[in-house]
């Protein structure tokens, strides 16, 4: 009986397959592929097999299914096989009921079940405004992937936009079709479909924000409608032109080749001018009033008296915090936004004062949150803090009570024997370095790089990366050797994705942009666009975070009606690369 049943099933299988493959179509139906349709959908709809579909549409092999593709669908009139009576009906799409779990969202479900957000919305109109825990929704039945981790440390995810092709995605994210196909196996079969979710390498996010692992487009003020046709602003910089002896070419060259207030002001100013060049192309008129503060209080008084007589949307500067505080304290200009442009040192919080540089306090707070997520009791934690950072050491010890303190010597160096004894082979070693001393930074990097070999793994963190790390002797190779990880308000410019910007700047000013010139460009570009789009600076804060070449801006209301920039980057050196990591 069992043997008979076995041969009966074999007969059905091969006979049905023979009919399906051997039959000549009686006719064809033309089908134009719609958004969200897949090969599984089509064969289910028309009651045919994948080989039959591909036989009369060979382009599917190389292109997959694409929206608006015209397909020839074969139509067969199946005859009943002799002796055996069978009834053949077209299968229809099947759905399952899914109960929404905590922390699930639509894009994760779309990825997990190989569907699109748009299709989920069409099947469940009640979820267009969002999902609710415990809610029961309809999802197309399919073979689904393993659910995405709550925090995916390796990949990001991207929602395909309408009419978006592989070329546009590569321009946005730097990910080509070959890599997309390897990370998303169903892509060869379906092609790109608006609303589908793609897996993307974690290090490639383009100019997008990362929200819950999904890449989200940032606010684009450049292409927004301008409410103001003309922007007037004043720039206060310590050019100190009165100190330059222009009669001596050699002395002038020597002065301008060194790092001082003259060169700092000129670099920042070049970035401002380059921003205005780009703004003018948008048809927006900008009037710039430039003042040399001469780093002198009497000169500042003269400038303030003149500012009162002018129409001014905002004031950028002075650069030096003490001079900035002196100007911001003037009652006659308290209603004009005043932006502290470059210094990380805090300024006095007063009405309409904007601290545009992310403060050390903000950076440390974010880093402590990150460290709490990536460090646990299964790791060997070592804290290296100098005498000026004892309070930070105390906070870290409270957060990680099992951590070991390694105190540096008076000459700002670490005893190699002590470092060797405190690091272990059996556990990952997480070292937190808290200092603004270059000698100690250089010594610590050398010591821990030497320890990071074989079975001993060492990673270095800091909650505040001061300017001491900008020393040219600290190479990317050294920092990348121990995956140096830190929070910062400025991300180094990537040449490959900013090639046109860098070359245009070099053609205009005769040298490549540095940190100060990029800061001048980003800051002024943001201030002008915010004011033009919203009519005034404070109203623009509702736009949230903006990003330009190397700087982000997310202003929040602070004490005394002042505002502070909370935006930052969490960066990690890996080899010779600097990558942004997820918070």
C-alpha positions in Angstrom: 0.0 0.0 0.0 2.8 2.4 0.9 4.7 1.4 -2.3 1.6 2.1 -4.4 1.0 5.5 -2.7 4.7 6.4 -3.4 4.5 5.6 -7.1 1.1 7.3 -7.3 2.7 10.5 -6.0 5.7 10.2 -8.3 3.3 9.8 -11.2 1.4 12.9 -10.3 4.6 14.9 -9.9 6.3 13.9 -13.1 3.1 13.9 -15.2 2.0 17.3 -14.0 5.5 18.6 -14.6 5.5 17.1 -18.1 2.3 18.8 -19.0 3.5 22.1 -17.7 6.8 22.1 -19.5 5.8 20.3 -22.7 2.6 22.1 -23.5 2.6 24.8 -26.1 0.7 28.0 -25.0 -2.7 28.4 -26.5 -2.3 32.2 -26.3 -0.5 35.0 -24.4 -1.6 37.7 -22.1 0.3 41.0 -21.9 1.1 42.1 -18.3 2.6 45.4 -17.2 4.4 45.0 -13.9 3.1 47.1 -11.1 4.7 48.4 -8.0 5.2 45.7 -5.4 4.7 42.7 -7.8 7.2 39.8 -7.7 7.8 36.6 -9.6 6.0 34.7 -6.8 3.0 37.0 -7.2 2.8 36.6 -11.0 3.1 32.8 -11.1 0.4 32.6 -8.3 -1.8 35.0 -10.2 -1.6 33.3 -13.6 -1.1 29.6 -12.5 2.2 29.1 -14.3 5.7 28.0 -13.3 8.8 30.1 -13.0 10.5 28.2 -16.0 7.4 29.0 -18.1 7.5 32.7 -17.2 11.2 32.9 -17.9 11.0 30.9 -21.2 8.9 33.7 -22.8 10.5 36.6 -20.9 14.3 35.8 -21.1 15.2 39.3 -19.8 14.0 38.3 -16.3 17.2 36.2 -16.0 19.5 39.3 -16.1 17.2 42.1 -15.0 14.7 40.5 -12.6 11.2 41.9 -12.3 11.0 45.7 -12.8 8.2 48.1 -12.4 6.5 49.0 -15.8 8.1 45.9 -17.5 5.9 44.4 -20.2 5.7 40.6 -19.8 4.2 37.8 -22.1 2.2 35.5 -19.9 1.6 32.1 -21.5 -2.0 30.7 -21.3 -2.4 26.9 -21.2 -5.7 24.9 -21.5 -4.8 22.0 -19.3 -6.3 18.7 -20.2 -7.3 16.2 -17.6 -4.9 13.2 -17.6 -6.4 9.8 -18.4 -7.8 7.7 -15.5 -6.9 10.2 -12.9 -9.4 12.9 -12.2 -7.9 16.2 -11.1 -9.2 19.7 -10.8 -6.8 22.6 -11.3 -7.5 26.0 -9.8 -5.3 29.1 -9.8 -3.7 29.7 -6.5 -4.3 33.1 -4.9 -2.1 35.2 -2.7 -2.2 34.0 0.9 -1.8 36.2 4.0 -0.9 35.6 7.6 -2.0 37.5 10.6 0.9 39.0 12.6 0.6 40.4 16.1 2.8 43.5 16.5 5.5 43.0 19.1 7.2 45.8 21.2 9.8 47.8 19.2 8.6 46.5 15.8 8.0 49.1 13.1 6.8 49.0 9.5 10.2 49.1 7.8 11.5 46.2 9.9 8.4 44.1 9.0 8.7 45.0 5.4 12.3 43.8 5.3 11.6 40.7 7.4 8.7 39.5 5.2 10.2 40.6 1.9 7.5 43.1 1.1 7.1 46.9 1.0 5.8 49.5 3.4 3.3 50.6 0.8 1.8 47.1 0.5 1.6 46.8 4.2 -0.3 50.1 4.4 -2.7 49.0 1.6 -3.5 45.7 3.3 -3.9 47.5 6.7 -5.2 51.1 6.2 -5.3 51.5 10.0 -1.5 51.4 10.3 -0.7 54.3 8.0 -0.2 56.5 11.0 1.9 53.9 12.8 1.8 50.5 14.5 0.5 49.7 18.0 1.8 46.9 20.2 -0.6 44.0 20.2 -2.2 45.1 16.9 -3.1 42.3 14.5 -2.2 43.0 10.9 -2.2 41.2 7.5 1.1 40.3 6.0 1.7 38.5 2.6 2.7 34.9 3.3 6.3 34.3 2.3 9.6 32.9 3.4 11.0 35.6 5.7 14.3 36.5 7.0 15.5 36.3 10.6 14.3 39.5 12.4 16.7 42.4 12.4 18.5 42.9 15.7 17.2 45.8 17.8 20.6 47.5 17.3 22.3 46.2 14.2 26.0 46.9 14.7 27.0 45.8 11.2 24.3 47.0 8.8 22.0 50.0 8.1 18.8 49.7 6.1 17.5 51.9 3.3 14.0 52.4 1.9 13.9 52.6 -1.9 12.2 55.7 -3.3 9.8 55.9 -6.3 11.6 55.8 -9.7 15.0 55.2 -7.9 17.6 53.1 -9.7 20.9 51.5 -8.8 22.8 54.5 -10.2 21.0 57.0 -7.9 21.5 54.8 -4.9 25.2 54.5 -5.6 25.5 58.3 -5.9 23.7 58.7 -2.5 25.3 55.9 -0.5 28.4 54.8 -2.4 27.0 51.2 -2.7 27.0 49.6 -6.2 24.6 47.0 -7.6 26.9 44.1 -7.1 27.2 44.8 -3.4 23.4 45.4 -3.0 22.7 42.1 -4.8 25.0 40.2 -2.5 23.4 41.7 0.7 19.8 41.4 -0.7 19.5 38.0 -2.5 15.9 38.6 -3.6 16.9 41.8 -5.5 18.0 39.8 -8.6 14.6 38.3 -8.8 12.4 41.4 -8.0 14.6 44.3 -9.1 14.2 47.6 -7.2 10.7 48.3 -5.9 9.6 51.6 -4.4 9.1 51.0 -0.6 11.3 47.9 -0.4 13.9 47.8 2.4 17.6 47.2 1.4 20.4 46.1 3.7 23.4 48.5 3.4 26.9 48.2 4.9 27.0 50.1 8.2 29.9 52.3 7.2 28.1 53.7 4.2 25.3 56.1 5.1 26.0 59.0 2.7 24.5 62.2 4.1 21.7 60.4 5.8 20.7 60.3 9.5 20.5 56.9 11.2 17.3 56.4 13.1 16.7 53.0 14.6 19.1 51.5 12.0 17.1 53.0 9.1 18.7 55.7 6.9 16.5 58.8 7.0 17.0 61.9 4.7 18.2 65.0 6.5 16.5 68.4 6.1 17.6 70.0 2.8 17.3 73.7 3.2 19.2 74.4 -0.1 16.2 73.3 -2.2 13.6 74.9 0.1 11.5 78.0 -0.7 13.0 81.2 0.6 10.7 83.5 2.6 13.4 86.2 2.6 15.0 87.6 -0.6 17.8 89.3 1.1 20.0 88.4 4.1 22.1 90.9 6.0 24.7 89.7 8.4 27.9 91.0 10.1 31.2 89.1 10.5 33.5 90.1 13.4 37.0 88.6 13.1 40.4 89.5 14.6 42.3 90.0 11.3 44.6 92.5 13.2 45.5 94.1 9.9 47.0 97.0 11.8 49.9 94.7 12.9 50.9 93.5 9.5 53.8 95.4 7.9 52.8 95.3 4.3 56.0 97.1 3.1 57.9 93.9 4.0 56.9 91.0 1.8 59.1 88.5 3.6 57.8 89.5 7.0 54.2 89.3 5.8 54.8 85.8 4.3 56.4 84.7 7.5 53.5 86.0 9.6 50.9 84.4 7.4 52.6 81.1 7.3 52.4 80.6 11.0 49.3 79.6 13.0 47.9 82.8 14.6 44.9 85.0 14.8 45.7 86.5 11.3 45.7 83.1 9.6 42.8 81.7 11.7 40.6 84.6 10.7 41.7 84.4 7.0 40.9 80.7 6.8 37.5 81.1 8.4 36.8 84.1 6.2 37.7 82.1 3.0 35.1 79.5 4.0 32.5 82.3 4.5 33.2 83.8 1.0 33.0 80.3 -0.6 29.6 79.8 1.1 28.4 83.1 -0.4 29.6 82.1 -3.8 27.3 79.0 -3.6 24.4 80.9 -2.1 24.5 83.5 -4.9 23.9 80.7 -7.4 20.5 80.1 -5.7 19.4 83.6 -6.5 19.5 84.8 -2.8 21.0 88.2 -2.2 23.4 88.4 0.7 24.9 91.6 2.2 28.0 91.0 4.3 29.5 93.6 6.6 33.0 92.7 7.6 34.7 94.1 10.7 38.3 93.7 12.0 38.0 93.5 15.8 41.7 94.0 16.2 41.3 91.9 19.4 40.6 95.3 21.1 37.7 96.3 23.4 37.7 99.9 22.2 37.4 98.7 18.6 34.5 96.5 19.6 32.7 99.5 21.1 33.0 101.2 17.7 31.7 98.2 15.8 28.7 97.8 18.1 27.8 101.5 17.7 27.8 100.9 13.9 25.9 97.7 14.1 23.0 99.5 15.8 22.6 101.7 12.6 22.5 98.7 10.2 19.9 96.1 9.4 21.4 92.9 10.7 19.8 89.4 10.7 22.6 87.9 12.7 26.2 88.5 13.9 29.0 85.9 13.6 31.8 86.5 16.1 34.0 87.7 17.6 36.1 84.5 17.6 37.8 84.9 21.0 35.3 84.0 23.9 36.2 87.0 26.1 35.6 89.4 23.2 32.4 87.5 22.3 31.1 87.9 25.9 32.0 91.6 25.8 29.8 92.1 22.7 26.9 89.9 23.7 26.6 91.9 26.9 25.7 95.0 25.0 22.0 95.8 25.6 21.5 97.6 22.3 22.0 94.4 20.3 20.4 91.8 22.6 17.6 91.1 20.1 20.1 90.3 17.3 21.2 86.6 17.2 24.9 86.4 18.0 26.8 83.3 17.0 29.9 82.0 18.8 31.6 80.5 15.7 34.8 78.6 16.5 35.9 78.3 20.1 35.1 75.2 22.1 35.5 77.3 25.3 32.1 78.1 26.8 30.6 81.6 26.4 28.1 83.4 28.8 24.6 82.3 28.1 22.6 85.4 27.3 19.5 86.2 25.2 20.0 85.3 21.5 23.5 83.9 22.0 24.1 80.8 19.9 26.8 78.4 21.0 27.5 76.8 17.6 30.4 74.5 18.7 29.2 71.4 20.5 30.4 71.7 24.1 32.6 69.2 25.9 29.8 68.6 28.3 27.4 67.5 25.5 30.1 65.3 23.9 30.9 63.6 27.2 27.3 63.0 28.0 26.8 61.2 24.7 30.0 59.2 25.0 29.0 58.0 28.5 25.7 56.7 27.1 27.6 55.0 24.2 30.1 53.4 26.6 27.3 52.1 28.8 26.0 50.2 25.8 29.3 48.7 24.5 31.1 47.9 27.8 30.0 45.2 30.3 31.5 43.0 33.0 32.8 40.5 30.5 35.5 43.1 29.5 38.7 44.3 31.2 38.2 48.1 31.6 41.2 50.4 32.3 40.8 54.1 33.0 43.8 56.4 32.3 43.2 59.9 33.6 45.6 62.7 34.5 45.2 65.0 37.5 43.1 67.5 35.6 40.5 64.9 34.8 40.0 63.2 38.2 36.3 64.2 38.2 35.8 62.4 34.9 37.7 59.4 36.3 35.3 59.4 39.3 32.2 59.4 37.0 33.6 56.5 35.0 34.4 54.5 38.1 30.8 55.0 39.3 29.5 53.8 35.9 32.0 50.9 35.7 32.8 50.0 39.3 34.9 47.0 38.2 37.3 49.2 36.1 41.0 49.6 37.1 42.6 53.0 37.3 46.1 53.4 35.7 47.6 56.7 36.9 50.2 58.3 34.6 53.6 59.4 36.0 54.4 63.1 36.7 56.2 63.4 33.3 52.9 62.5 31.5 53.8 59.0 30.6 52.7 55.4 31.5 55.0 52.8 32.9 55.1 50.0 30.3 55.4 47.3 32.9 52.3 48.6 34.6 50.3 48.7 31.4 51.4 45.2 30.6 50.4 43.9 34.0 46.9 45.5 33.9 45.9 44.3 30.4 44.9 40.7 30.0 44.8 38.1 27.2 41.6 36.3 28.2 39.2 39.3 27.9 38.7 42.2 25.5 40.6 45.2 26.9 38.7 48.6 26.9 40.9 51.5 27.7 39.4 55.0 28.4 41.9 57.8 28.1 41.0 61.2 29.7 43.6 63.9 29.1 44.3 66.9 27.0 48.1 66.5 27.3 49.8 65.7 24.0 52.8 63.9 25.6 50.5 61.6 27.6 48.3 61.0 24.5 51.3 60.1 22.4 52.7 57.8 25.0 49.4 56.1 25.7 48.8 55.4 22.0 52.3 54.0 21.6 52.0 51.8 24.7 48.5 50.4 23.9 49.3 49.8 20.2 52.3 47.7 21.3 50.1 45.7 23.6 47.5 45.2 20.9 48.9 42.0 19.3 48.3 38.3 19.1 45.7 37.2 21.7 45.6 40.5 23.4 43.0 42.9 22.0 43.0 46.5 23.1 40.5 49.3 22.1 40.9 52.9 23.1 38.1 55.4 23.9 37.9 59.0 25.1 35.0 61.1 26.1 36.6 64.3 24.8 39.0 64.6 21.9 40.8 67.9 22.4 42.9 69.8 19.9 45.9 68.0 21.2 44.9 65.0 19.0 45.3 67.3 15.9 49.1 66.9 16.2 50.5 65.7 12.9 52.6 63.0 14.7 49.4 61.1 15.6 48.9 59.3 12.3 45.8 57.4 11.2 47.8 54.2 11.3 48.4 54.7 15.1 44.9 55.7 15.9 43.4 52.9 13.6 45.6 50.3 15.2 43.5 50.4 18.4 40.1 51.5 16.9 40.3 54.8 18.7 36.6 55.9 19.3 35.4 59.3 20.4 32.7 62.0 20.1 33.4 65.2 18.2 31.6 68.1 16.6 33.6 68.0 13.4 34.0 65.1 10.9 37.1 65.2 8.7 36.3 65.9 5.0 36.2 62.7 2.9 38.0 63.5 -0.4 36.2 60.9 -2.6 32.7 62.3 -1.8 33.8 66.0 -1.7 36.2 66.0 -4.7 34.4 68.8 -6.6 34.0 71.0 -3.5 37.7 70.6 -2.6 39.0 71.3 -6.1 36.7 74.3 -6.6 37.9 75.7 -3.2 41.5 75.2 -4.2 41.0 76.9 -7.6 39.4 79.9 -5.8 41.9 80.3 -2.9 45.0 78.5 -4.0 45.0 75.9 -1.3 42.8 73.1 0.0 40.2 73.9 2.7 41.2 73.2 6.3 39.1 72.7 9.4 38.6 76.5 10.0 37.6 77.3 6.4 35.2 74.3 6.3 33.8 75.5 9.6 33.3 79.0 8.1 31.6 77.5 5.0 29.2 75.1 6.9 28.3 77.6 9.7 27.4 80.5 7.4 25.7 78.3 4.9 23.5 77.0 7.6 22.7 80.4 9.2 21.8 82.0 5.9 19.6 79.1 4.7 17.8 78.9 8.1 17.1 82.6 8.1 16.0 82.7 4.4 13.7 79.7 4.7 12.1 80.6 8.1 12.3 84.5 8.0 14.4 84.5 11.2 16.9 82.2 12.9 14.8 81.1 16.0 11.9 80.0 13.9 14.2 77.7 11.9 15.0 75.6 14.9 11.9 73.5 14.3 13.7 72.0 11.2 15.8 70.0 13.6 19.3 68.8 12.6 21.1 70.0 9.5 24.4 68.8 8.1 26.8 70.2 5.5 30.4 69.2 4.6 31.8 68.4 8.0 29.5 70.0 10.6 26.1 69.4 12.0 23.7 71.8 13.7 21.0 71.0 16.1 20.2 74.1 18.2 18.2 73.7 21.4 16.9 76.4 23.8 19.3 76.8 26.8 19.3 79.0 29.9 18.7 82.8 29.7 17.0 82.5 26.3 20.3 81.3 24.7 20.7 78.4 22.3 23.2 75.5 22.2 24.2 73.1 19.4 23.7 69.5 20.5 24.7 67.8 17.2 27.8 65.6 17.1 29.5 62.6 15.5 30.6 59.4 17.1 33.7 58.4 15.1 36.0 55.4 15.1 39.4 54.8 13.4 39.6 51.5 11.7 42.8 51.0 9.8 43.4 54.1 7.8 39.6 55.0 7.7 37.5 57.2 10.0 34.0 55.8 10.2 30.9 57.1 11.9 29.4 54.6 14.3 25.8 54.4 15.5 24.9 55.9 18.8 
